């Protein structure tokens, strides 16, 4: 049995990608008999508003699915802007480290990044309590901050890049979500041997295609239409104006509807544009609970996975890719690089040029007009994800990496100094 403490800024009932990945791994580890504690904040993403039934306290404990969940106080801020978000990140780092000292020492600390101060919380707790530390990299931060235009290159970014190198060098193991991140991490940590790639996956017990598609379409006024859905964060990185441009181009085609499910920094602006341009073929539902996601996917005829055109995004694998494949939904992918290679290898969808509304509209029409082709893409995607991206199997690989970090640390003196 491994005793682990996992630092994650986000956790269910929040429904973003880090909350889903962390909780699915932690539940699998708890089922396998490991002792799992998560240190997180009170749920408030993305609007910075507490979810009903929760309080923003210094230290509160609950148990969910066999996982001990410790929630700490943070300065609440919406997932938009810069100054207040940095305060939110820093407050989490401080209160999370404080919480770690109120808990028994585990065998290993794990932290997930971005945001990067969550990663640093794990480093600080591990060094002060003389335990191994595993750092998970879901995205390259601060590189991605500059990519989406949230900050410009300057003194602050240089400080964050120094912290990035510090974290990589001091981690006992680094878990990368993609193969493409590895050269970037290796260049900064100088030890390829401590990097392990454990990609995203999907909870196949939850994401199973059912027979509720017609009922869900009726619920949201989508009956009789081919539904092209974007499910996920409405953020600066996603270039969702491309979706609205495609919807505008197809607004006279009554057989196609564009569904947008989620929230984020760009949600309000996008909703205002839908209203001002009277895009009746666009339905925006806002954020829904995780338990409703299989219903949404079942009512989806094509999954739209979009990011802005950027060299940074050549390295990412959007987590919604795996959910769509598990639900046998054909994908329209507006992302190049590793994501494109995966979808093409799976034969699960159509790749288009990022930020091309014309390509997006044409792909949606093609899938609507050729149902046999769309079903074949969906079936191939389902088979591929079941063979390669079952979250249960990936969780077993992950715990093996944690155990390796514990074993390696046991051969070294406790309390090694930070390697700057």
C-alpha positions as CSV (number, residue, x, y, z in Angstrom):
1,X,0.0,0.0,0.0
2,X,1.2,3.5,-0.9
3,X,0.3,6.5,1.2
4,X,0.2,9.6,-1.0
5,X,-0.8,13.2,-0.7
6,X,-1.9,14.9,-4.0
7,X,-2.0,18.7,-4.4
8,X,-4.6,19.8,-7.0
9,X,-6.0,23.2,-7.1
10,X,-9.2,21.7,-8.7
11,X,-11.3,18.7,-7.7
12,X,-14.9,17.6,-8.1
13,X,-17.6,18.8,-8.1
14,X,-15.5,21.1,-10.4
15,X,-15.6,19.7,-13.9
16,X,-12.5,21.0,-15.6
17,X,-9.8,18.7,-17.0
18,X,-7.5,18.7,-14.0
19,X,-10.3,17.9,-11.6
20,X,-11.4,15.0,-13.8
21,X,-7.9,13.6,-14.3
22,X,-6.9,13.9,-10.6
23,X,-10.2,12.5,-9.2
24,X,-10.3,9.5,-11.6
25,X,-6.7,8.5,-10.8
26,X,-7.3,9.0,-7.0
27,X,-10.5,6.9,-7.0
28,X,-8.7,4.1,-8.9
29,X,-5.8,4.2,-6.4
30,X,-8.2,4.1,-3.4
31,X,-10.1,1.2,-4.9
32,X,-6.8,-0.6,-5.2
33,X,-6.1,-0.2,-1.5
34,X,-3.8,2.8,-1.4
35,X,-4.3,5.6,1.1
36,X,-5.0,8.7,-0.9
37,X,-5.4,12.3,0.4
38,X,-6.1,15.3,-1.9
39,X,-5.4,18.8,-0.8
40,X,-7.5,21.2,-2.8
41,X,-9.6,24.4,-2.6
42,X,-13.3,24.9,-2.0
43,X,-15.0,24.4,-5.4
44,X,-15.4,27.7,-7.2
45,X,-14.1,27.3,-10.8
46,X,-14.5,29.1,-13.2
47,X,-16.4,32.0,-11.8
48,X,-14.7,32.4,-8.4
49,X,-18.0,31.7,-6.7
50,X,-18.4,29.0,-4.1
51,X,-20.6,26.0,-5.1
52,X,-23.7,25.6,-3.0
53,X,-23.1,23.7,0.2
54,X,-19.4,24.6,0.5
55,X,-17.6,27.1,2.7
56,X,-14.2,28.8,2.1
57,X,-12.4,27.6,5.4
58,X,-8.8,27.2,6.3
59,X,-9.1,23.4,6.8
60,X,-12.1,21.1,6.2
61,X,-12.1,17.4,5.5
62,X,-14.5,15.2,3.6
63,X,-14.3,11.7,2.1
64,X,-15.4,10.9,-1.5
65,X,-15.1,7.6,-3.2
66,X,-12.6,6.4,-0.7
67,X,-10.4,9.5,-1.1
68,X,-9.8,11.8,1.8
69,X,-10.3,15.4,0.5
70,X,-8.9,18.3,2.4
71,X,-10.2,21.7,1.3
72,X,-8.2,24.8,2.2
73,X,-9.0,28.5,2.2
74,X,-8.0,30.5,-1.0
75,X,-8.6,34.0,-2.2
76,X,-11.5,33.4,-4.6
77,X,-11.1,34.7,-8.1
78,X,-12.7,34.1,-11.4
79,X,-10.7,32.3,-14.1
80,X,-10.0,35.6,-15.9
81,X,-7.6,38.4,-15.6
82,X,-4.2,38.2,-13.9
83,X,-3.7,39.9,-10.6
84,X,-6.5,38.3,-8.7
85,X,-5.8,34.9,-10.2
86,X,-2.1,35.1,-9.0
87,X,-3.4,35.9,-5.5
88,X,-5.7,32.9,-5.8
89,X,-2.8,30.7,-6.8
90,X,-0.4,32.0,-4.1
91,X,-3.0,31.7,-1.4
92,X,-3.6,28.1,-2.3
93,X,0.1,27.3,-2.2
94,X,0.4,28.8,1.3
95,X,-2.7,27.2,2.8
96,X,-2.0,23.8,1.1
97,X,1.5,23.6,2.5
98,X,0.1,24.5,5.9
99,X,-2.5,21.8,5.6
100,X,0.1,19.2,4.7
101,X,1.7,19.7,8.1
102,X,-1.6,18.9,9.8
103,X,-1.6,15.5,8.1
104,X,0.6,12.4,8.8
105,X,3.7,12.2,6.6
106,X,2.9,10.1,3.5
107,X,5.2,8.0,1.5
108,X,5.1,10.5,-1.4
109,X,3.8,13.9,-2.4
110,X,2.4,14.5,-5.8
111,X,1.4,17.9,-7.3
112,X,-0.1,18.8,-10.7
113,X,0.7,21.9,-12.8
114,X,-0.5,24.3,-14.1
115,X,-1.1,26.3,-12.2
116,X,2.5,26.2,-11.2
117,X,2.2,27.4,-7.6
118,X,0.2,24.2,-7.0
119,X,3.3,22.3,-8.3
120,X,5.5,24.3,-5.9
121,X,3.3,23.4,-2.9
122,X,4.3,19.8,-3.4
123,X,8.0,20.7,-3.7
124,X,7.9,22.7,-0.5
125,X,6.0,20.2,1.6
126,X,8.1,17.3,0.3
127,X,11.4,19.0,1.1
128,X,10.4,20.2,4.5
129,X,8.9,16.8,5.5
130,X,11.7,14.8,3.8
131,X,9.6,12.8,1.4
132,X,9.9,12.2,-2.4
133,X,8.0,14.5,-4.7
134,X,6.4,13.7,-8.1
135,X,5.5,16.6,-10.3
136,X,2.8,16.2,-13.0
137,X,2.9,18.5,-16.0
138,X,-0.4,18.8,-17.8
139,X,0.6,21.9,-19.7
140,X,3.8,23.9,-20.2
141,X,3.6,26.8,-17.8
142,X,4.5,29.7,-18.1
143,X,5.0,29.1,-21.9
144,X,1.2,28.7,-22.3
145,X,0.5,32.0,-20.5
146,X,2.4,33.9,-23.2
147,X,0.8,31.8,-26.0
148,X,-2.7,32.8,-25.1
149,X,-1.8,36.4,-24.6
150,X,-2.4,36.6,-20.8
151,X,1.1,38.0,-20.3
152,X,3.9,39.3,-22.3
153,X,7.5,38.2,-22.1
154,X,9.2,40.3,-19.4
155,X,10.6,40.2,-15.8
156,X,7.6,38.3,-14.4
157,X,7.8,35.6,-17.0
158,X,11.5,35.2,-16.5
159,X,10.9,34.7,-12.7
160,X,8.3,32.1,-13.5
161,X,10.7,30.4,-16.0
162,X,13.3,30.2,-13.2
163,X,10.7,28.6,-10.9
164,X,9.9,26.2,-13.6
165,X,13.5,25.1,-13.9
166,X,13.8,24.9,-10.1
167,X,10.8,22.6,-9.9
168,X,11.9,20.3,-12.7
169,X,15.4,19.9,-11.1
170,X,14.0,19.2,-7.7
171,X,11.3,16.7,-8.6
172,X,12.2,13.1,-7.9
173,X,9.9,12.0,-10.9
174,X,8.1,14.1,-13.5
175,X,4.9,12.8,-15.1
176,X,4.3,14.3,-18.5
177,X,0.9,14.1,-20.2
178,X,2.4,14.1,-23.7
179,X,5.5,12.8,-25.5
180,X,5.9,16.3,-27.0
181,X,6.5,17.9,-23.6
182,X,9.5,15.7,-22.9
183,X,12.2,17.6,-24.8
184,X,11.1,20.8,-23.2
185,X,11.2,19.3,-19.7
186,X,14.5,17.4,-20.3
187,X,16.2,20.6,-21.4
188,X,15.4,22.3,-18.1
189,X,15.8,19.4,-15.7
190,X,18.8,17.7,-17.2
191,X,17.7,14.1,-16.3
192,X,15.6,12.3,-18.9
193,X,15.5,9.2,-16.8
194,X,13.2,10.7,-14.2
195,X,10.5,11.7,-16.8
196,X,7.6,9.3,-17.4
197,X,4.8,9.9,-19.9
198,X,1.3,9.0,-18.6
199,X,-1.2,10.4,-21.0
200,X,-4.8,11.3,-20.4
201,X,-7.4,8.7,-20.6
202,X,-11.1,8.1,-19.8
203,X,-13.2,6.4,-17.2
204,X,-14.7,3.7,-19.4
205,X,-17.2,2.7,-16.7
206,X,-18.7,6.3,-16.8
207,X,-18.4,7.1,-20.5
208,X,-20.5,4.4,-22.2
209,X,-22.8,5.2,-25.1
210,X,-26.5,4.7,-24.1
211,X,-29.9,5.2,-25.7
212,X,-30.8,8.6,-24.3
213,X,-29.7,10.8,-27.3
214,X,-33.3,11.6,-28.4
215,X,-34.4,12.5,-24.9
216,X,-31.4,14.8,-24.4
217,X,-31.9,16.5,-27.7
218,X,-35.6,17.1,-26.8
219,X,-34.5,18.5,-23.5
220,X,-32.4,21.2,-25.1
221,X,-34.4,21.9,-28.2
222,X,-32.2,20.0,-30.6
223,X,-34.6,17.5,-31.9
224,X,-34.1,16.4,-35.5
225,X,-30.8,18.2,-35.9
226,X,-27.2,17.1,-36.4
227,X,-25.5,18.3,-33.2
228,X,-21.9,19.5,-33.5
229,X,-20.8,20.1,-29.9
230,X,-17.9,21.9,-28.2
231,X,-17.6,20.6,-24.6
232,X,-15.1,22.2,-22.2
233,X,-13.6,25.5,-21.1
234,X,-14.5,28.6,-23.0
235,X,-11.1,30.2,-22.6
236,X,-8.5,32.4,-24.3
237,X,-6.7,29.4,-25.8
238,X,-9.6,27.8,-27.6
239,X,-10.4,30.2,-30.4
240,X,-14.1,29.6,-30.2
241,X,-14.9,32.5,-32.5
242,X,-14.0,29.9,-35.2
243,X,-17.0,27.9,-34.1
244,X,-19.3,30.9,-34.2
245,X,-17.9,31.9,-37.7
246,X,-18.8,28.4,-38.9
247,X,-22.2,28.6,-37.3
248,X,-22.8,31.9,-39.1
249,X,-21.8,30.3,-42.4
250,X,-24.3,27.5,-41.8
251,X,-27.1,29.5,-40.1
252,X,-29.5,28.8,-43.0
253,X,-29.0,25.0,-42.7
254,X,-31.8,24.1,-40.3
255,X,-30.5,20.5,-40.0
256,X,-27.4,21.5,-38.1
257,X,-27.0,22.9,-34.6
258,X,-23.9,23.9,-32.7
259,X,-23.9,23.1,-29.0
260,X,-21.5,24.8,-26.5
261,X,-21.3,23.3,-23.1
262,X,-19.0,24.8,-20.5
263,X,-17.9,28.1,-19.0
264,X,-14.7,30.2,-18.8
265,X,-13.1,33.6,-19.3
266,X,-14.4,34.0,-22.8
267,X,-17.9,32.7,-22.2
268,X,-19.7,36.0,-21.6
269,X,-18.2,37.6,-24.8
270,X,-19.1,34.6,-26.9
271,X,-22.7,34.6,-25.5
272,X,-23.0,38.3,-26.3
273,X,-21.8,37.6,-29.9
274,X,-24.3,34.8,-30.3
275,X,-27.1,37.2,-29.2
276,X,-26.0,40.2,-31.3
277,X,-25.6,38.1,-34.5
278,X,-28.8,36.2,-33.8
279,X,-27.2,32.8,-34.3
280,X,-30.3,30.7,-33.6
281,X,-28.3,27.6,-34.6
282,X,-26.0,28.0,-31.5
283,X,-27.2,26.6,-28.1
284,X,-25.1,27.6,-25.1
285,X,-25.8,25.5,-22.0
286,X,-23.1,26.8,-19.6
287,X,-21.3,24.5,-17.2
288,X,-23.1,21.2,-16.3
289,X,-22.2,18.6,-13.6
290,X,-19.8,15.8,-14.6
291,X,-22.6,13.2,-14.2
292,X,-24.4,14.8,-17.1
293,X,-21.5,14.6,-19.5
294,X,-22.3,11.1,-20.9
295,X,-25.8,12.3,-21.7
296,X,-24.3,15.3,-23.6
297,X,-21.9,13.1,-25.5
298,X,-24.7,10.7,-26.4
299,X,-26.7,13.6,-27.9
300,X,-23.6,14.8,-29.8
301,X,-23.1,13.8,-33.5
302,X,-19.7,15.4,-33.9
303,X,-17.2,16.6,-31.3
304,X,-15.5,19.8,-32.0
305,X,-12.0,20.0,-30.4
306,X,-10.5,23.4,-31.1
307,X,-7.4,25.5,-30.1
308,X,-5.8,28.6,-31.5
309,X,-3.0,28.1,-34.0
310,X,0.2,28.1,-32.0
311,X,3.5,26.1,-31.8
312,X,2.8,25.6,-28.1
313,X,-0.4,23.7,-28.9
314,X,1.4,21.3,-31.1
315,X,2.4,19.5,-27.9
316,X,-1.0,19.2,-26.2
317,X,-3.6,16.4,-26.0
318,X,-7.0,17.8,-25.1
319,X,-8.7,15.5,-22.5
320,X,-12.1,15.8,-24.2
321,X,-10.6,13.8,-27.1
322,X,-10.7,10.6,-25.1
323,X,-14.2,11.1,-23.8
324,X,-15.5,11.7,-27.3
325,X,-13.8,8.5,-28.6
326,X,-15.1,6.5,-25.6
327,X,-18.6,7.6,-26.5
328,X,-18.0,6.8,-30.2
329,X,-18.5,10.4,-31.3
330,X,-16.6,11.3,-34.5
331,X,-14.2,14.2,-33.9
332,X,-13.5,17.4,-35.9
333,X,-10.1,18.4,-34.7
334,X,-8.7,21.9,-35.1
335,X,-5.4,21.1,-33.4
336,X,-2.1,20.2,-35.0
337,X,0.8,18.2,-33.6
338,X,0.5,15.3,-31.2
339,X,-3.3,15.6,-31.0
340,X,-3.7,15.4,-34.7
341,X,-1.3,12.4,-34.9
342,X,-3.3,10.5,-32.3
343,X,-6.7,11.1,-33.9
344,X,-5.4,10.1,-37.3
345,X,-3.7,7.0,-35.9
346,X,-7.0,6.1,-34.3
347,X,-9.0,6.9,-37.4
348,X,-11.4,8.7,-35.2
349,X,-12.1,12.0,-36.9
350,X,-11.3,14.7,-39.4
351,X,-8.4,17.1,-38.9
352,X,-8.8,20.6,-40.0
353,X,-6.6,23.7,-40.0
354,X,-6.7,25.4,-36.6
355,X,-8.9,28.6,-36.7
356,X,-10.4,27.8,-40.1
357,X,-14.1,28.3,-39.9
358,X,-14.5,27.2,-43.6
359,X,-12.8,23.9,-42.8
360,X,-14.9,23.5,-39.7
361,X,-18.2,24.1,-41.5
362,X,-17.2,21.7,-44.3
363,X,-16.3,18.9,-41.9
364,X,-19.5,19.2,-40.0
365,X,-21.5,19.1,-43.3
366,X,-19.6,16.1,-44.5
367,X,-20.3,14.2,-41.3
368,X,-23.9,15.1,-41.4
369,X,-24.3,14.1,-45.0
370,X,-22.4,10.8,-44.7
371,X,-23.8,8.9,-41.6
372,X,-22.0,5.7,-42.4
373,X,-18.7,7.5,-42.6
374,X,-19.4,9.3,-39.3
375,X,-20.4,6.0,-37.5
376,X,-17.2,4.3,-38.8
377,X,-15.0,7.1,-37.3
378,X,-16.9,6.8,-34.0
379,X,-16.5,3.0,-33.8
380,X,-12.7,3.2,-34.6
381,X,-12.3,5.9,-32.0
382,X,-14.1,3.7,-29.4
383,X,-12.0,0.7,-30.1
384,X,-8.8,2.7,-30.0
385,X,-9.5,4.4,-26.6
386,X,-10.5,1.1,-25.0
387,X,-7.2,-0.5,-26.2
388,X,-4.9,2.3,-25.2
389,X,-6.4,4.9,-22.8
390,X,-8.4,3.1,-20.1
391,X,-8.0,5.3,-17.0
392,X,-7.9,2.2,-14.8
393,X,-4.8,0.8,-16.5
394,X,-3.1,4.3,-16.7
395,X,-3.7,4.7,-12.9
396,X,-1.8,1.4,-12.3
397,X,1.1,2.7,-14.4
398,X,1.0,6.0,-12.4
399,X,1.2,4.3,-9.0
400,X,4.2,2.2,-10.3
401,X,5.9,5.6,-11.1
402,X,5.1,6.8,-7.5
403,X,6.5,3.6,-6.0
404,X,9.6,3.9,-8.0
405,X,10.1,7.5,-6.7
406,X,9.7,6.2,-3.1
407,X,12.1,3.4,-3.7
408,X,14.8,5.7,-5.3
409,X,14.5,8.2,-2.5
410,X,15.0,5.5,0.1
411,X,18.5,5.0,-1.3
412,X,19.4,8.7,-0.8
413,X,19.9,10.8,2.3
414,X,16.8,12.5,3.6
415,X,16.3,16.2,3.2
416,X,18.5,16.8,0.2
417,X,19.0,20.5,-0.5
418,X,17.0,22.3,-3.2
419,X,18.8,22.2,-6.5
420,X,18.7,25.7,-8.0
